[in-house]
């Protein structure tokens, strides 16, 4: 069989200050037909994994574009349409194909396109016709729309947050798509709108058991796949929010019944599964009281993985005002500060103004006298099955053992390597502050004496009942306690 594959993904924060343009995609590497060869541990990891599976089974893969941009503001219309049209051009050239595999996000929004993925899948369907299976893998923080459901045959999203199962879901989608192409299954999908907005951490209960329960139905009694899309809270589009969907083999009533059953079970867990971030003052008290080290604190309000700028100072200012020392914090996206450090050189001591540059949600800049301890070109981190570049990384040290990591690439912290690759010994620190919401957990939790999610202002602050939506309905939990009839 001939399998056509493409990657086009970003996560669009409707409230972020900076739009997503060509440069944001190019920064992560932009490939057309060769991502598996040139970036098998980066943007091409999906294509490389698919090729490996296909070669083992005697199938052929035709690659199109591989394009990914770090989460930021709304994508420029011309940018989305350019990449979409390249993908569609490649598909027409590749015809005939037996299967289409698309690796998307699910929360990409562009000017004039509230549902980029739905628009793209619909266009692909118009080219390949009704008989060719279209399989789509989405991020867990997707907007699952009716247009997507109607246009694709198979849609699966990651089950884990942090996203430790991306390649497992790829293999699941691959096997189901080939089974459909061979005529062994007839997938039908039903979705349940949970009418909830939030973030749900799957390593801890009750979500850990709920994920296991979802999986327990797969592969028996005609149920092919079960997905829970948590939704992207900061995407202001009509069909945002948590949705659970079930793919059954030729039985829409069975799919609908199970989707409704599991969706209601998930809703019933809403209070146990949602824990608000810890207020800053309380979090600092917890750090002081913890005998072990290091404590890991997540600055969830300034998470570049959700579109924040990565230069917020609310947490750093609170720690300094509280007289805290012996901590590391990062990664700051502050190009001006980095340029000054590069000019001064390693070993230099200088007065440096850090952060607080991108807008009100960045807080005020902080002036510190620091020593430049390290400058590393091509700094990066490995996490979530891929290599993630950080550009030029800089370690500056202020008084009382306060270590600050700066990077030229705006990115959430995924792994200790973001710090330790510059020479910072995290095991010796009392506290490590990461600008991340949850993806850090997979690599940091094993080394942490305690993990604290701290609530502070920011573009991705987690007060879900107060997000200033204009496009989506305000009839959702937790803004409304029971926004459903039953």
Secondary structure as the mmCIF struct_conf table of DSSP 4:
data_model
#
loop_
_struct_conf.conf_type_id
_struct_conf.id
_struct_conf.beg_label_comp_id
_struct_conf.beg_label_asym_id
_struct_conf.beg_label_seq_id
_struct_conf.end_label_comp_id
_struct_conf.end_label_asym_id
_struct_conf.end_label_seq_id
STRN STRN1 UNK A 2 UNK A 9
STRN STRN2 UNK A 12 UNK A 12
TURN_TY1_P TURN_TY1_P1 UNK A 14 UNK A 15
BEND BEND1 UNK A 17 UNK A 18
STRN STRN3 UNK A 20 UNK A 20
HELX_RH_AL_P HELX_RH_AL_P1 UNK A 22 UNK A 26
TURN_TY1_P TURN_TY1_P2 UNK A 27 UNK A 28
STRN STRN4 UNK A 31 UNK A 32
BEND BEND2 UNK A 33 UNK A 33
HELX_RH_AL_P HELX_RH_AL_P2 UNK A 35 UNK A 38
TURN_TY1_P TURN_TY1_P3 UNK A 40 UNK A 44
HELX_RH_AL_P HELX_RH_AL_P3 UNK A 45 UNK A 57
TURN_TY1_P TURN_TY1_P4 UNK A 58 UNK A 58
STRN STRN5 UNK A 60 UNK A 68
BEND BEND3 UNK A 71 UNK A 71
STRN STRN6 UNK A 72 UNK A 72
BEND BEND4 UNK A 73 UNK A 73
HELX_LH_PP_P HELX_LH_PP_P1 UNK A 74 UNK A 74
STRN STRN7 UNK A 75 UNK A 75
HELX_LH_PP_P HELX_LH_PP_P2 UNK A 76 UNK A 76
HELX_RH_AL_P HELX_RH_AL_P4 UNK A 77 UNK A 94
BEND BEND5 UNK A 96 UNK A 96
BEND BEND6 UNK A 98 UNK A 98
STRN STRN8 UNK A 99 UNK A 103
BEND BEND7 UNK A 106 UNK A 106
STRN STRN9 UNK A 110 UNK A 110
TURN_TY1_P TURN_TY1_P5 UNK A 111 UNK A 112
STRN STRN10 UNK A 113 UNK A 113
BEND BEND8 UNK A 114 UNK A 114
HELX_RH_AL_P HELX_RH_AL_P5 UNK A 116 UNK A 128
BEND BEND9 UNK A 130 UNK A 132
STRN STRN11 UNK A 133 UNK A 138
TURN_TY1_P TURN_TY1_P6 UNK A 140 UNK A 141
HELX_RH_AL_P HELX_RH_AL_P6 UNK A 146 UNK A 151
BEND BEND10 UNK A 153 UNK A 153
STRN STRN12 UNK A 154 UNK A 157
BEND BEND11 UNK A 161 UNK A 162
TURN_TY1_P TURN_TY1_P7 UNK A 164 UNK A 165
HELX_RH_AL_P HELX_RH_AL_P7 UNK A 166 UNK A 181
TURN_TY1_P TURN_TY1_P8 UNK A 182 UNK A 183
BEND BEND12 UNK A 184 UNK A 184
STRN STRN13 UNK A 187 UNK A 193
STRN STRN14 UNK A 196 UNK A 196
TURN_TY1_P TURN_TY1_P9 UNK A 202 UNK A 203
BEND BEND13 UNK A 204 UNK A 204
TURN_TY1_P TURN_TY1_P10 UNK A 205 UNK A 206
HELX_RH_AL_P HELX_RH_AL_P8 UNK A 207 UNK A 216
TURN_TY1_P TURN_TY1_P11 UNK A 217 UNK A 219
STRN STRN15 UNK A 220 UNK A 220
TURN_TY1_P TURN_TY1_P12 UNK A 221 UNK A 222
STRN STRN16 UNK A 223 UNK A 229
TURN_TY1_P TURN_TY1_P13 UNK A 233 UNK A 234
BEND BEND14 UNK A 237 UNK A 237
TURN_TY1_P TURN_TY1_P14 UNK A 238 UNK A 239
BEND BEND15 UNK A 241 UNK A 241
STRN STRN17 UNK A 243 UNK A 249
BEND BEND16 UNK A 250 UNK A 250
HELX_RH_AL_P HELX_RH_AL_P9 UNK A 252 UNK A 268
TURN_TY1_P TURN_TY1_P15 UNK A 269 UNK A 269
HELX_RH_AL_P HELX_RH_AL_P10 UNK A 270 UNK A 273
HELX_LH_PP_P HELX_LH_PP_P3 UNK A 276 UNK A 277
STRN STRN18 UNK A 278 UNK A 279
HELX_RH_AL_P HELX_RH_AL_P11 UNK A 280 UNK A 289
BEND BEND17 UNK A 292 UNK A 293
STRN STRN19 UNK A 295 UNK A 299
HELX_RH_3T_P HELX_RH_3T_P1 UNK A 300 UNK A 302
HELX_RH_3T_P HELX_RH_3T_P2 UNK A 304 UNK A 306
TURN_TY1_P TURN_TY1_P16 UNK A 307 UNK A 307
BEND BEND18 UNK A 310 UNK A 310
HELX_RH_AL_P HELX_RH_AL_P12 UNK A 314 UNK A 321
TURN_TY1_P TURN_TY1_P17 UNK A 322 UNK A 323
BEND BEND19 UNK A 326 UNK A 326
STRN STRN20 UNK A 327 UNK A 332
HELX_RH_AL_P HELX_RH_AL_P13 UNK A 335 UNK A 344
TURN_TY1_P TURN_TY1_P18 UNK A 346 UNK A 347
STRN STRN21 UNK A 349 UNK A 354
BEND BEND20 UNK A 355 UNK A 355
BEND BEND21 UNK A 358 UNK A 359
HELX_RH_3T_P HELX_RH_3T_P3 UNK A 360 UNK A 362
STRN STRN22 UNK A 366 UNK A 383
TURN_TY1_P TURN_TY1_P19 UNK A 384 UNK A 385
STRN STRN23 UNK A 386 UNK A 398
HELX_RH_3T_P HELX_RH_3T_P4 UNK A 399 UNK A 401
STRN STRN24 UNK A 402 UNK A 407
BEND BEND22 UNK A 408 UNK A 409
BEND BEND23 UNK A 415 UNK A 415
TURN_TY1_P TURN_TY1_P20 UNK A 416 UNK A 416
HELX_RH_AL_P HELX_RH_AL_P14 UNK A 417 UNK A 420
TURN_TY1_P TURN_TY1_P21 UNK A 421 UNK A 423
HELX_RH_3T_P HELX_RH_3T_P5 UNK A 426 UNK A 428
BEND BEND24 UNK A 430 UNK A 430
STRN STRN25 UNK A 431 UNK A 434
BEND BEND25 UNK A 435 UNK A 435
BEND BEND26 UNK A 437 UNK A 438
TURN_TY1_P TURN_TY1_P22 UNK A 439 UNK A 440
HELX_RH_AL_P HELX_RH_AL_P15 UNK A 441 UNK A 444
HELX_RH_3T_P HELX_RH_3T_P6 UNK A 445 UNK A 447
BEND BEND27 UNK A 449 UNK A 449
STRN STRN26 UNK A 450 UNK A 455
BEND BEND28 UNK A 458 UNK A 458
TURN_TY1_P TURN_TY1_P23 UNK A 459 UNK A 460
HELX_RH_3T_P HELX_RH_3T_P7 UNK A 464 UNK A 466
BEND BEND29 UNK A 470 UNK A 472
BEND BEND30 UNK A 474 UNK A 474
STRN STRN27 UNK A 477 UNK A 477
TURN_TY1_P TURN_TY1_P24 UNK A 478 UNK A 479
BEND BEND31 UNK A 480 UNK A 480
TURN_TY1_P TURN_TY1_P25 UNK A 481 UNK A 482
BEND BEND32 UNK A 484 UNK A 484
#
